[in-house]
Amino acid sequence: MPETSEHSFATGDDRAEERVEAFLNYISEFSEKPVYYAFEPPPGVARQTGKFALHSMPIHNGRTILSELSLDEHGFELVRQETSVIDFYDREEVQRTYYPEIERLLKAATGASRVVIFDHQVRCLPMAQRGEKGAREYAKVVHNDYTAKSGPRRVRDHLPPAEAEDALKHRFAEINVWRPIRGPVESSPLALCDARSIAPEDFVPSDLIYPDKTGETYRFKHNPNHRWFYFPHMERNEVILLKCFDSAEDGRARFTAHSSFEDPTTSPGAAARESIEVRALIFWPEQGRS
């Protein structure tokens, strides 16, 4: 049985710098609602609309403040979890072995009474370019996976209608669980923005087009007050919990901007990052955490 702990953190590389300066890709101009196609669009149709611009931002080493990080304050945490998974590119093994591991982890970390895992993705740029193992490229635009509109829709997508409507009367959240498939991560790490540093005017809703439906995500406008973090040299037994939606509107973190980035300290010839992210709905007892 894999061991999980909400407060058992890995130390990482003690030699890591306290911050790096790196470019993050923000949306800068849009005349109408931006669009992104999750598949190859029809001929002559742009995969993505809206203009983007790179902004140099300090990205701080989150390992220096591990004990301070909170899903409800910052929108993300780093936790340690061993896994029994052998091949993360085997979808059946991931669903059979990894999903139950993540369900236990999320319950322990949040106090949730129910966890519904509905999706996962593996990422590796060279594999994606070769069309291997279902891998996707890294997301290199500052974004959040859900919006105030699409967050509740996920509950309706993945629960029976009557059950969904009842669940929507109570607090719920959507949390992504991000893990390296192989460690340490040597290139293209994940940057996470402190939710408290994001202003309401920074959010830009964007349509996410699938072959059979249209979802919605957030892009973000640049704001020099954004405070960014990453976890250098993540290992396979380390996972990031990333809150992408929270139905509570009481001041706690609801959305967390994030993006991969090119770390300027990456060594030439560094291995391409391989990672897996699991997406889950989190529900609390009616009289429990609120």
ZAVEXTOR-218066 format. One record per residue: residue in one letter; y, z, x of N, C-alpha, C, O, CB in turn. Coordinates in steps of 0.05 Angstrom, whole numbers, padded with zeros to 5 digits, always signed. Glycine has a CB too. Layout:
REM ZAVEXTOR-218066
aYZXYZXYZXYZXYZX
...
END
This chain:
REM ZAVEXTOR-218066
m-00024+00000+00017+00000+00000+00000+00025+00000+00018+00027+00018+00035+00000+00025-00019
p+00043-00019+00015+00067-00020+00031+00084+00005+00026+00086+00015+00003+00083-00045+00025
e+00097+00015+00046+00115+00038+00043+00143+00028+00036+00152+00009+00048+00115+00055+00069
t+00156+00042+00018+00183+00035+00011+00200+00060+00012+00190+00082+00007+00185+00022-00017
s+00225+00057+00019+00243+00080+00020+00271+00070+00015+00280+00051+00027+00241+00095+00047
e+00285+00084-00002+00313+00077-00007+00331+00085+00016+00352+00072+00020+00322+00091-00033
h+00323+00105+00031+00341+00115+00052+00329+00113+00080+00340+00125+00098+00347+00144+00046
s+00308+00098+00083+00296+00095+00110+00305+00068+00121+00295+00047+00115+00265+00096+00108
f+00326+00070+00139+00338+00045+00149+00329+00039+00177+00324+00057+00193+00369+00048+00148
a+00328+00013+00183+00323+00004+00210+00349+00005+00226+00371+00003+00215+00311-00024+00210
t+00346+00009+00252+00370+00011+00268+00379-00015+00279+00403-00018+00286+00365+00030+00291
g+00361-00035+00281+00369-00061+00291+00375-00060+00321+00365-00042+00336+00394-00071+00277
d+00391-00079+00331+00398-00081+00359+00423-00064+00365+00445-00070+00355+00403-00111+00366
d+00419-00043+00380+00441-00025+00386+00463-00038+00402+00486-00028+00403+00431+00000+00401
r+00457-00061+00414+00477-00075+00430+00495-00093+00413+00514-00105+00424+00464-00091+00452
a+00489-00095+00387+00504-00114+00370+00534-00105+00369+00540-00082+00368+00493-00114+00342
e+00551-00125+00369+00580-00120+00368+00587-00109+00340+00572-00112+00321+00596-00146+00373
e+00610-00095+00339+00618-00083+00313+00627-00104+00293+00627-00099+00269+00639-00062+00318
r+00636-00127+00303+00643-00149+00285+00644-00175+00301+00645-00176+00325+00671-00144+00272
v+00643-00197+00285+00646-00224+00297+00668-00238+00280+00673-00230+00258+00620-00240+00297
e+00680-00258+00292+00699-00275+00277+00684-00301+00271+00675-00315+00290+00726-00280+00293
a+00683-00308+00246+00667-00332+00238+00680-00345+00214+00696-00333+00200+00638-00324+00232
f+00673-00370+00210+00685-00386+00188+00668-00383+00163+00643-00384+00164+00687-00415+00196
l+00682-00379+00140+00669-00378+00114+00682-00399+00097+00706-00405+00099+00672-00349+00101
n+00665-00411+00080+00674-00435+00064+00682-00427+00036+00665-00420+00020+00651-00456+00063
y+00708-00427+00031+00719-00419+00005+00727-00444-00011+00734-00464+00001+00743-00400+00009
i+00727-00442-00037+00738-00463-00054+00768-00461-00052+00780-00439-00053+00728-00461-00083
s+00781-00484-00050+00810-00484-00046+00826-00499-00068+00848-00491-00075+00817-00497-00020
e+00814-00520-00078+00828-00536-00099+00808-00545-00120+00786-00552-00114+00843-00560-00087
f+00817-00545-00145+00801-00555-00167+00819-00561-00190+00836-00545-00197+00778-00536-00175
s+00816-00585-00202+00833-00593-00224+00819-00587-00251+00832-00586-00272+00840-00622-00222
e+00792-00585-00250+00776-00578-00273+00753-00561-00263+00751-00556-00239+00766-00603-00288
k+00737-00551-00282+00716-00532-00274+00698-00545-00253+00687-00566-00258+00700-00523-00299
p+00694-00532-00230+00676-00543-00209+00647-00545-00219+00639-00531-00237+00677-00527-00184
v+00633-00564-00207+00605-00569-00215+00588-00571-00190+00596-00582-00170+00603-00596-00232
y+00563-00560-00192+00544-00564-00171+00517-00572-00184+00508-00559-00203+00540-00538-00154
y+00505-00593-00174+00479-00602-00184+00456-00589-00167+00456-00590-00143+00476-00633-00183
a+00438-00576-00181+00415-00563-00168+00393-00583-00162+00372-00575-00153+00404-00540-00186
f+00397-00608-00167+00378-00629-00161+00394-00654-00153+00419-00654-00154+00360-00636-00186
e+00381-00675-00144+00395-00699-00136+00407-00712-00160+00393-00720-00179+00375-00719-00122
p+00434-00714-00161+00447-00724-00185+00444-00754-00188+00434-00768-00169+00477-00717-00185
p+00452-00765-00211+00450-00795-00214+00467-00809-00194+00486-00798-00183+00459-00802-00243
p+00460-00834-00188+00476-00850-00168+00505-00850-00175+00513-00855-00198+00465-00878-00167
g+00521-00846-00155+00550-00847-00159+00562-00820-00168+00587-00818-00170+00557-00867-00179
v+00546-00800-00173+00555-00774-00181+00555-00755-00157+00534-00752-00144+00539-00762-00205
a+00577-00741-00152+00578-00723-00129+00560-00699-00134+00559-00688-00157+00607-00714-00124
r+00547-00689-00113+00530-00666-00116+00546-00641-00123+00537-00623-00137+00514-00661-00089
q+00571-00640-00112+00588-00617-00117+00617-00626-00119+00626-00644-00104+00585-00597-00093
t+00632-00614-00138+00660-00621-00141+00677-00596-00133+00667-00574-00130+00667-00629-00170
g+00703-00601-00129+00720-00581-00119+00724-00584-00089+00705-00594-00075+00709-00553-00125
k+00747-00577-00078+00752-00579-00050+00748-00552-00037+00755-00531-00048+00780-00590-00044
f+00737-00552-00013+00731-00527+00001+00745-00527+00028+00750-00548+00040+00700-00524+00004
a+00750-00503+00038+00763-00501+00064+00751-00477+00079+00745-00456+00068+00794-00497+00061
l+00748-00481+00105+00738-00460+00122+00760-00441+00130+00782-00449+00138+00724-00472+00148
h+00755-00415+00128+00774-00394+00136+00760-00376+00156+00738-00366+00151+00785-00379+00111
s+00773-00370+00178+00763-00351+00197+00766-00323+00187+00789-00315+00180+00776-00355+00225
m+00745-00308+00186+00745-00281+00176+00730-00262+00195+00710-00270+00206+00733-00279+00147
p+00739-00237+00197+00723-00217+00212+00699-00210+00194+00702-00204+00171+00739-00192+00219
i+00675-00210+00206+00651-00201+00192+00639-00178+00207+00630-00180+00230+00630-00225+00190
h+00640-00155+00194+00633-00129+00207+00603-00124+00208+00589-00133+00190+00648-00107+00193
n+00595-00109+00228+00567-00101+00231+00561-00079+00211+00570-00056+00215+00561-00092+00260
g+00546-00085+00190+00540-00066+00169+00522-00043+00179+00521-00022+00166+00528-00079+00146
r+00509-00047+00202+00492-00026+00212+00508-00001+00220+00497+00021+00222+00475-00036+00236
t+00534-00005+00225+00550+00018+00234+00557+00036+00210+00566+00059+00215+00575+00008+00247
i+00553+00027+00185+00559+00044+00162+00536+00045+00142+00541+00048+00118+00585+00033+00148
l+00512+00044+00152+00489+00043+00134+00488+00066+00114+00483+00061+00091+00463+00043+00151
s+00494+00090+00124+00492+00113+00106+00514+00113+00084+00512+00128+00065+00494+00138+00122
e+00534+00097+00088+00556+00096+00068+00552+00075+00046+00564+00077+00025+00582+00090+00082
l+00535+00055+00052+00533+00033+00034+00519+00040+00007+00501+00057+00007+00517+00010+00047
s+00529+00028-00014+00519+00034-00041+00521+00010-00058+00540-00005-00058+00536+00057-00054
l+00499+00005-00074+00500-00017-00093+00523-00015-00112+00535-00035-00120+00473-00019-00108
d+00529+00009-00122+00549+00013-00142+00578+00012-00130+00597+00007-00145+00545+00038-00156
e+00580+00017-00104+00607+00017-00091+00612-00010-00078+00631-00024-00084+00609+00039-00071
h+00594-00018-00059+00598-00042-00043+00585-00066-00056+00594-00089-00051+00587-00037-00015
g+00564-00062-00071+00549-00084-00083+00524-00092-00067+00510-00110-00076+00566-00108-00086
f+00519-00079-00045+00495-00085-00029+00487-00061-00012+00503-00043-00007+00501-00110-00011
e+00461-00062-00004+00450-00042+00014+00429-00055+00032+00420-00077+00025+00438-00018-00003
l+00423-00042+00054+00400-00050+00070+00379-00028+00069+00385-00005+00073+00409-00055+00100
v+00355-00036+00062+00333-00016+00061+00309-00027+00077+00308-00051+00084+00324-00011+00032
r+00290-00010+00083+00266-00018+00098+00243-00018+00079+00239+00000+00062+00261+00001+00122
q+00226-00039+00081+00202-00040+00065+00181-00057+00081+00187-00080+00088+00207-00053+00037
e+00158-00046+00085+00136-00061+00096+00124-00078+00074+00128-00072+00051+00114-00042+00108
t+00111-00100+00082+00099-00118+00062+00071-00126+00071+00065-00128+00094+00117-00143+00058
s+00054-00131+00051+00027-00141+00056+00025-00171+00055+00003-00182+00059+00008-00129+00036
v+00047-00185+00049+00046-00214+00047+00041-00226+00074+00052-00219+00094+00073-00224+00035
i+00023-00246+00074+00016-00260+00099+00032-00286+00100+00044-00292+00121-00014-00266+00100
d+00033-00301+00078+00047-00327+00078+00067-00328+00055+00060-00331+00032+00026-00350+00075
f+00093-00325+00062+00114-00326+00042+00119-00353+00031+00133-00356+00011+00140-00315+00054
y+00106-00374+00042+00109-00401+00032+00087-00407+00011+00087-00429-00001+00108-00421+00054
d+00069-00388+00007+00048-00391-00013+00058-00378-00039+00058-00353-00041+00021-00378-00003
r+00066-00394-00058+00078-00384-00083+00059-00365-00097+00068-00344-00108+00086-00406-00101
e+00034-00371-00098+00015-00354-00113+00013-00327-00099+00012-00306-00112-00013-00367-00114
e+00012-00326-00072+00010-00301-00058+00035-00285-00062+00034-00260-00066+00005-00306-00028
v+00058-00298-00062+00084-00284-00066+00084-00271-00094+00092-00248-00097+00108-00303-00062
q+00076-00286-00114+00077-00276-00141+00056-00254-00145+00061-00234-00159+00072-00298-00161
r+00033-00256-00132+00011-00237-00135+00016-00211-00120+00010-00189-00129-00015-00249-00127
t+00027-00214-00095+00029-00191-00078+00058-00181-00074+00063-00157-00075+00018-00198-00051
y+00077-00200-00071+00104-00192-00064+00119-00183-00089+00135-00163-00087+00119-00215-00051
y+00116-00196-00111+00130-00187-00135+00125-00158-00142+00144-00143-00147+00122-00205-00159
p+00100-00148-00142+00096-00120-00147+00108-00102-00126+00118-00080-00132+00066-00114-00149
e+00108-00111-00101+00122-00095-00080+00151-00092-00086+00163-00070-00083+00118-00108-00052
i+00164-00114-00093+00193-00114-00099+00199-00098-00124+00219-00084-00125+00204-00142-00101
e+00182-00099-00144+00185-00083-00168+00186-00053-00161+00203-00038-00171+00163-00089-00189
r+00167-00045-00144+00166-00017-00136+00191-00009-00120+00202+00013-00124+00141-00011-00120
l+00199-00027-00103+00223-00021-00086+00248-00018-00104+00263+00001-00100+00227-00044-00066
l+00252-00036-00122+00276-00035-00139+00276-00011-00157+00297+00001-00162+00278-00061-00155
k+00253-00003-00167+00252+00021-00184+00259+00045-00167+00274+00063-00176+00224+00024-00196
a+00249+00047-00143+00255+00070-00125+00284+00070-00117+00296+00091-00115+00237+00069-00101
a+00296+00047-00112+00323+00045-00102+00344+00049-00124+00366+00058-00118+00327+00019-00088
t+00337+00043-00149+00358+00043-00170+00353+00063-00192+00371+00069-00208+00360+00016-00182
g+00328+00074-00194+00321+00091-00217+00315+00075-00242+00314+00087-00264+00343+00110-00222
a+00311+00049-00240+00306+00032-00263+00279+00039-00275+00260+00047-00261+00308+00002-00255
s+00277+00035-00301+00251+00039-00315+00235+00014-00317+00211+00014-00320+00256+00051-00343
r+00249-00009-00314+00236-00035-00317+00249-00055-00299+00273-00056-00296+00237-00045-00346
v+00232-00071-00286+00242-00093-00269+00227-00118-00277+00203-00119-00279+00237-00087-00238
v+00242-00140-00282+00231-00166-00290+00239-00186-00268+00262-00194-00267+00240-00175-00318
i+00220-00193-00252+00225-00213-00231+00220-00241-00243+00199-00247-00254+00206-00209-00206
f+00240-00259-00239+00238-00284-00253+00240-00308-00234+00237-00331-00243+00260-00287-00273
d+00245-00304-00208+00248-00327-00191+00248-00319-00162+00254-00296-00156+00275-00342-00198
h+00240-00337-00145+00244-00333-00116+00248-00360-00102+00239-00380-00112+00221-00317-00103
q+00262-00359-00079+00266-00383-00063+00261-00376-00034+00267-00354-00025+00294-00394-00067
v+00251-00395-00019+00248-00393+00010+00268-00413+00022+00273-00434+00011+00219-00399+00019
r+00279-00405+00045+00299-00421+00058+00293-00424+00088+00287-00405+00102+00327-00409+00054
c+00295-00449+00097+00294-00456+00125+00305-00484+00128+00294-00503+00116+00264-00454+00136
l+00326-00487+00143+00339-00513+00144+00321-00535+00154+00320-00556+00141+00364-00511+00161
p+00308-00533+00177+00291-00555+00186+00269-00562+00166+00263-00585+00162+00278-00548+00213
m+00256-00542+00154+00235-00548+00134+00247-00562+00110+00235-00581+00099+00221-00521+00125
a+00271-00553+00101+00283-00566+00078+00289-00595+00084+00285-00613+00067+00309-00551+00070
q+00299-00601+00108+00305-00628+00116+00281-00646+00118+00282-00670+00113+00320-00628+00143
r+00258-00633+00124+00233-00648+00125+00218-00648+00098+00197-00661+00096+00215-00636+00147
g+00228-00633+00079+00215-00632+00053+00189-00616+00053+00170-00623+00039+00210-00659+00043
e+00188-00595+00069+00163-00580+00073+00164-00553+00058+00185-00540+00057+00158-00575+00102
k+00141-00546+00046+00136-00519+00036+00156-00509+00015+00159-00485+00011+00135-00499+00058
g+00170-00527+00002+00188-00519-00019+00213-00505-00008+00228-00493-00024+00175-00502-00038
a+00218-00507+00018+00241-00493+00029+00267-00507+00022+00268-00531+00019+00239-00491+00060
r+00288-00490+00019+00315-00501+00013+00334-00495+00036+00328-00479+00054+00326-00488-00013
e+00356-00510+00036+00376-00505+00056+00391-00479+00051+00388-00467+00029+00396-00528+00057
y+00406-00470+00070+00422-00445+00067+00446-00451+00050+00457-00473+00050+00430-00434+00095
a+00454-00431+00035+00478-00433+00018+00502-00426+00035+00506-00403+00042+00476-00415-00008
k+00519-00446+00041+00541-00442+00060+00568-00443+00046+00588-00451+00058+00540-00463+00081
v+00569-00435+00021+00594-00433+00005+00595-00405-00005+00575-00394-00014+00595-00454-00018
v+00619-00393-00004+00622-00365-00015+00618-00366-00045+00632-00381-00059+00650-00354-00008
h+00598-00351-00055+00590-00353-00083+00578-00327-00092+00572-00309-00077+00571-00376-00087
n+00573-00326-00119+00557-00305-00131+00539-00319-00152+00548-00338-00165+00574-00282-00144
d+00514-00311-00154+00495-00326-00170+00499-00326-00200+00490-00344-00213+00468-00316-00164
y+00514-00306-00210+00518-00304-00239+00547-00298-00245+00562-00289-00228+00499-00282-00251
t+00554-00302-00270+00581-00296-00280+00579-00277-00304+00557-00270-00313+00596-00322-00287
a+00602-00269-00314+00602-00252-00338+00589-00267-00361+00578-00254-00380+00630-00244-00346
k+00588-00293-00361+00576-00309-00382+00546-00313-00377+00530-00310-00395+00590-00336-00384
s+00539-00320-00352+00511-00328-00347+00493-00303-00342+00469-00306-00344+00509-00346-00323
g+00505-00280-00335+00488-00256-00331+00472-00249-00356+00448-00247-00354+00506-00233-00323
p+00485-00245-00379+00469-00239-00403+00450-00261-00411+00429-00256-00423+00488-00233-00426
r+00458-00286-00405+00440-00308-00412+00413-00306-00399+00393-00314-00410+00453-00335-00405
r+00412-00295-00375+00387-00292-00360+00368-00273-00376+00344-00278-00376+00392-00281-00332
v+00379-00253-00388+00362-00235-00404+00349-00251-00427+00326-00248-00432+00378-00211-00415
r+00365-00267-00440+00355-00283-00463+00335-00305-00453+00317-00313-00467+00378-00297-00478
d+00339-00314-00428+00321-00334-00417+00293-00322-00411+00273-00337-00413+00332-00345-00391
h+00292-00296-00405+00267-00286-00394+00254-00264-00410+00233-00253-00402+00271-00276-00367
l+00266-00256-00433+00254-00237-00451+00251-00250-00479+00267-00267-00486+00271-00211-00453
p+00232-00241-00495+00230-00250-00522+00256-00244-00537+00269-00225-00531+00206-00238-00537
p+00263-00261-00557+00289-00259-00570+00296-00231-00579+00318-00220-00573+00291-00277-00592
a+00279-00218-00595+00286-00191-00606+00288-00171-00583+00306-00154-00584+00265-00182-00626
e+00270-00173-00564+00271-00154-00541+00296-00158-00525+00308-00139-00515+00246-00158-00524
a+00304-00183-00522+00329-00189-00506+00353-00178-00520+00370-00166-00506+00332-00220-00502
e+00355-00181-00546+00379-00172-00560+00381-00141-00558+00403-00130-00557+00379-00181-00589
d+00358-00128-00559+00358-00099-00557+00366-00091-00528+00382-00072-00525+00330-00087-00563
a+00356-00105-00508+00362-00098-00480+00391-00102-00475+00403-00087-00459+00345-00115-00461
l+00404-00122-00487+00432-00128-00482+00451-00106-00493+00475-00107-00488+00439-00155-00494
k+00440-00088-00509+00456-00066-00520+00460-00044-00499+00476-00026-00503+00443-00055-00545
h+00444-00045-00478+00445-00024-00457+00451-00036-00430+00451-00060-00427+00417-00010-00457
r+00456-00019-00411+00463-00029-00385+00439-00043-00371+00417-00033-00373+00473-00005-00367
f+00445-00065-00358+00425-00079-00342+00439-00092-00318+00464-00093-00318+00409-00100-00359
a+00424-00100-00299+00435-00113-00275+00416-00135-00266+00393-00136-00273+00440-00092-00253
e+00427-00152-00248+00411-00172-00234+00415-00168-00204+00437-00168-00194+00419-00201-00243
i+00393-00164-00191+00394-00158-00162+00377-00178-00147+00354-00184-00155+00384-00129-00157
n+00388-00189-00126+00373-00206-00108+00362-00189-00085+00376-00172-00075+00390-00230-00098
v+00338-00195-00077+00325-00181-00054+00320-00202-00032+00304-00220-00036+00298-00166-00063
w+00334-00199-00010+00335-00219+00012+00321-00208+00036+00327-00186+00046+00365-00226+00019
r+00301-00223+00046+00285-00213+00069+00280-00236+00089+00276-00259+00080+00258-00202+00059
p+00281-00231+00115+00272-00251+00134+00242-00255+00131+00226-00236+00129+00279-00243+00163
i+00233-00280+00132+00205-00286+00133+00194-00280+00161+00172-00271+00165+00199-00315+00125
r+00211-00286+00181+00205-00279+00209+00229-00266+00221+00252-00273+00215+00196-00304+00225
g+00225-00247+00238+00247-00234+00251+00244-00234+00282+00222-00240+00292+00249-00205+00241
p+00266-00228+00296+00292-00222+00284+00306-00248+00276+00300-00270+00287+00309-00207+00305
v+00325-00246+00257+00341-00268+00249+00360-00275+00273+00375-00258+00281+00358-00262+00223
e+00358-00300+00283+00373-00308+00306+00397-00326+00299+00415-00330+00315+00356-00322+00326
s+00397-00338+00275+00418-00357+00268+00422-00356+00238+00405-00348+00222+00411-00385+00277
s+00446-00365+00229+00453-00368+00201+00447-00342+00185+00433-00344+00165+00438-00391+00189
p+00458-00319+00194+00453-00295+00178+00469-00295+00152+00485-00314+00147+00461-00270+00194
l+00464-00275+00135+00477-00273+00109+00501-00255+00111+00499-00232+00121+00457-00263+00088
a+00525-00264+00102+00549-00248+00101+00552-00238+00072+00547-00253+00053+00574-00264+00110
l+00561-00213+00069+00564-00200+00043+00592-00188+00041+00601-00175+00060+00543-00179+00039
c+00605-00193+00019+00633-00184+00015+00633-00158-00001+00621-00156-00022+00650-00205+00001
d+00646-00138+00010+00650-00112-00004+00662-00118-00031+00684-00129-00033+00668-00093+00013
a+00648-00111-00052+00657-00118-00079+00684-00106-00086+00699-00116-00102+00637-00108-00100
r+00691-00083-00073+00716-00070-00078+00740-00086-00067+00763-00081-00075+00717-00042-00066
s+00735-00105-00050+00757-00120-00037+00762-00147-00052+00780-00162-00043+00750-00126-00008
i+00748-00152-00073+00751-00178-00088+00770-00173-00111+00765-00155-00128+00724-00188-00097
a+00790-00189-00113+00810-00187-00135+00801-00204-00158+00787-00224-00154+00838-00195-00125
p+00809-00197-00183+00801-00213-00206+00809-00243-00204+00794-00260-00214+00814-00202-00231
e+00832-00249-00191+00840-00277-00190+00825-00293-00169+00829-00317-00166+00870-00278-00183
d+00807-00280-00154+00791-00294-00134+00768-00309-00146+00757-00328-00133+00781-00275-00113
f+00759-00302-00170+00735-00313-00182+00741-00341-00194+00761-00345-00208+00724-00295-00204
v+00723-00360-00188+00725-00387-00200+00698-00395-00212+00680-00400-00197+00734-00408-00178
p+00696-00395-00239+00671-00403-00251+00664-00432-00244+00682-00449-00243+00672-00399-00282
s+00638-00437-00240+00629-00464-00233+00603-00470-00248+00585-00453-00249+00624-00466-00202
d+00601-00494-00259+00577-00502-00273+00555-00507-00253+00559-00520-00232+00582-00526-00291
l+00531-00498-00259+00507-00503-00243+00488-00520-00260+00477-00510-00280+00493-00477-00233
i+00486-00546-00253+00472-00565-00270+00442-00567-00262+00436-00574-00239+00485-00592-00269
y+00424-00562-00281+00396-00566-00277+00388-00591-00294+00403-00600-00311+00379-00541-00286
p+00364-00601-00290+00356-00624-00306+00355-00618-00336+00359-00636-00353+00329-00634-00298
d+00350-00593-00343+00346-00586-00372+00366-00566-00383+00365-00559-00406+00319-00575-00376
k+00385-00557-00366+00405-00537-00376+00428-00536-00357+00427-00547-00335+00391-00510-00380
t+00449-00521-00365+00472-00517-00348+00476-00487-00346+00480-00473-00366+00497-00531-00360
g+00476-00477-00321+00482-00449-00316+00510-00446-00306+00526-00465-00306+00462-00437-00296
e+00517-00422-00296+00544-00417-00287+00543-00397-00264+00529-00377-00266+00562-00408-00309
t+00557-00403-00242+00560-00385-00219+00590-00381-00214+00607-00394-00226+00545-00396-00194
y+00596-00364-00195+00623-00361-00185+00626-00373-00158+00609-00368-00140+00631-00331-00185
r+00647-00388-00154+00658-00394-00127+00681-00374-00123+00689-00361-00142+00667-00424-00124
f+00692-00373-00099+00713-00354-00094+00736-00367-00078+00731-00383-00059+00703-00330-00079
k+00760-00361-00086+00784-00369-00070+00787-00350-00047+00780-00326-00048+00809-00370-00088
h+00798-00360-00025+00803-00343-00002+00823-00321-00007+00843-00326-00021+00813-00361+00022
n+00817-00298+00003+00835-00275+00001+00832-00260+00027+00811-00251+00034+00828-00256-00024
p+00854-00257+00043+00852-00244+00069+00843-00215+00067+00836-00203+00087+00879-00246+00083
n+00844-00203+00043+00836-00176+00039+00805-00173+00036+00795-00151+00036+00849-00164+00015
h+00791-00195+00034+00762-00193+00032+00751-00180+00057+00759-00186+00079+00749-00222+00028
r+00733-00161+00052+00721-00146+00075+00691-00154+00076+00675-00147+00058+00725-00115+00072
w+00684-00167+00097+00657-00179+00100+00639-00163+00119+00649-00151+00138+00659-00208+00110
f+00613-00163+00114+00593-00149+00130+00569-00167+00134+00564-00185+00118+00585-00122+00117
y+00554-00161+00155+00527-00173+00158+00510-00153+00174+00520-00133+00184+00529-00201+00173
f+00484-00159+00175+00466-00141+00189+00453-00158+00212+00434-00173+00207+00444-00130+00170
p+00462-00154+00236+00452-00170+00258+00422-00166+00263+00411-00144+00260+00467-00164+00284
h+00409-00188+00271+00381-00188+00280+00362-00174+00261+00345-00158+00269+00380-00174+00307
m+00364-00181+00235+00346-00169+00216+00317-00175+00222+00310-00197+00230+00354-00179+00188
e+00300-00156+00217+00271-00159+00221+00257-00162+00194+00269-00159+00173+00260-00134+00236
r+00231-00169+00196+00216-00176+00172+00212-00152+00153+00208-00155+00129+00188-00186+00180
n+00215-00128+00164+00211-00104+00147+00238-00093+00137+00240-00070+00128+00197-00082+00162
e+00259-00109+00138+00285-00101+00128+00293-00120+00105+00288-00144+00106+00307-00102+00150
v+00304-00108+00084+00312-00125+00061+00340-00117+00052+00348-00093+00054+00292-00121+00037
i+00355-00136+00043+00382-00132+00031+00379-00131+00001+00367-00150-00011+00402-00154+00041
l+00389-00111-00012+00391-00110-00041+00419-00119-00047+00439-00107-00038+00385-00081-00052
l+00422-00140-00063+00448-00152-00068+00452-00153-00099+00438-00168-00113+00449-00181-00056
k+00472-00138-00108+00477-00138-00137+00494-00162-00144+00517-00165-00136+00491-00111-00145
c+00483-00180-00161+00497-00204-00169+00508-00202-00197+00524-00219-00205+00478-00228-00167
f+00500-00182-00212+00511-00178-00239+00505-00149-00247+00484-00139-00242+00500-00198-00259
d+00525-00137-00260+00521-00111-00273+00536-00111-00299+00559-00118-00300+00530-00087-00254
s+00522-00104-00321+00535-00105-00347+00555-00083-00351+00573-00085-00368+00514-00104-00369
a+00553-00061-00335+00572-00039-00337+00600-00048-00328+00603-00060-00307+00562-00015-00321
e+00620-00041-00344+00648-00047-00337+00663-00022-00333+00684-00017-00346+00660-00065-00359
d+00653-00004-00316+00665+00022-00313+00676+00027-00284+00680+00050-00276+00645+00043-00319
g+00680+00005-00270+00692+00007-00243+00672+00004-00221+00680+00000-00198+00704+00034-00240
r+00646+00005-00226+00626+00001-00205+00624-00029-00199+00634-00046-00214+00598+00011-00214
a+00612-00036-00176+00609-00063-00167+00593-00079-00188+00572-00070-00197+00595-00065-00140
r+00604-00102-00196+00590-00119-00215+00581-00146-00203+00559-00156-00210+00609-00125-00238
f+00596-00157-00184+00590-00183-00172+00594-00180-00142+00612-00165-00133+00607-00206-00184
t+00578-00194-00126+00581-00191-00097+00581-00219-00084+00560-00232-00083+00558-00174-00085
a+00604-00227-00074+00606-00253-00061+00589-00253-00035+00587-00232-00022+00635-00261-00054
h+00576-00275-00029+00560-00277-00005+00557-00306+00004+00562-00324-00011+00532-00264-00010
s+00549-00309+00029+00545-00336+00040+00531-00334+00067+00534-00314+00081+00573-00350+00044
s+00516-00354+00074+00507-00355+00102+00530-00364+00119+00550-00375+00109+00483-00375+00105
f+00529-00359+00145+00550-00367+00163+00539-00373+00191+00517-00364+00198+00572-00346+00165
e+00554-00388+00207+00547-00394+00234+00557-00371+00252+00581-00369+00256+00557-00421+00243
d+00539-00355+00262+00546-00333+00280+00554-00344+00307+00538-00357+00320+00523-00313+00282
p+00579-00340+00316+00587-00351+00342+00573-00339+00366+00574-00349+00388+00617-00347+00346
t+00559-00317+00362+00544-00304+00384+00515-00315+00385+00500-00306+00403+00543-00274+00381
t+00507-00333+00367+00480-00344+00367+00475-00359+00393+00492-00375+00402+00476-00362+00343
s+00452-00354+00405+00445-00367+00431+00437-00396+00426+00425-00402+00405+00423-00351+00445
p+00443-00413+00445+00433-00441+00443+00402-00441+00441+00388-00426+00455+00442-00458+00468
g+00392-00458+00424+00363-00459+00420+00351-00437+00403+00327-00433+00402+00350-00459+00447
a+00368-00421+00390+00358-00399+00373+00341-00410+00350+00346-00432+00341+00382-00382+00362
a+00322-00395+00342+00304-00403+00321+00319-00406+00294+00337-00390+00289+00281-00384+00318
a+00312-00426+00278+00324-00429+00252+00316-00405+00234+00293-00396+00235+00315-00455+00239
r+00335-00396+00219+00329-00373+00201+00309-00381+00179+00312-00403+00167+00355-00363+00188
e+00289-00364+00174+00271-00367+00152+00273-00342+00135+00271-00320+00145+00241-00372+00162
s+00278-00346+00109+00283-00322+00092+00272-00328+00064+00267-00351+00056+00313-00315+00091
i+00269-00306+00049+00260-00308+00021+00279-00290+00005+00286-00268+00013+00231-00299+00017
e+00286-00299-00019+00302-00283-00037+00289-00282-00064+00280-00303-00075+00331-00294-00040
v+00286-00258-00075+00274-00254-00101+00296-00246-00120+00314-00230-00113+00251-00232-00100
r+00295-00256-00144+00315-00250-00164+00303-00234-00187+00282-00241-00197+00328-00276-00175
a+00316-00212-00194+00304-00194-00214+00324-00183-00233+00347-00178-00226+00290-00171-00199
l+00315-00178-00258+00330-00164-00278+00322-00134-00276+00299-00128-00274+00325-00175-00307
i+00342-00117-00278+00338-00088-00275+00347-00075-00301+00369-00079-00310+00354-00077-00251
f+00330-00058-00312+00336-00044-00337+00333-00014-00332+00314-00005-00319+00319-00053-00360
w+00351+00002-00344+00349+00031-00341+00341+00044-00368+00345+00033-00389+00376+00043-00332
p+00329+00068-00366+00324+00083-00391+00349+00087-00407+00371+00091-00395+00310+00110-00385
e+00347+00087-00434+00371+00089-00450+00386+00115-00444+00411+00116-00445+00363+00089-00480
q+00371+00137-00438+00384+00162-00432+00385+00168-00402+00391+00190-00394+00371+00185-00447
g+00378+00147-00386+00377+00151-00357+00403+00144-00344+00424+00150-00355+00354+00135-00345
r+00401+00132-00321+00425+00124-00306+00442+00106-00323+00431+00088-00337+00417+00110-00279
s+00468+00109-00322+00486+00093-00338+00509+00083-00321+00527+00069-00331+00496+00108-00362
END
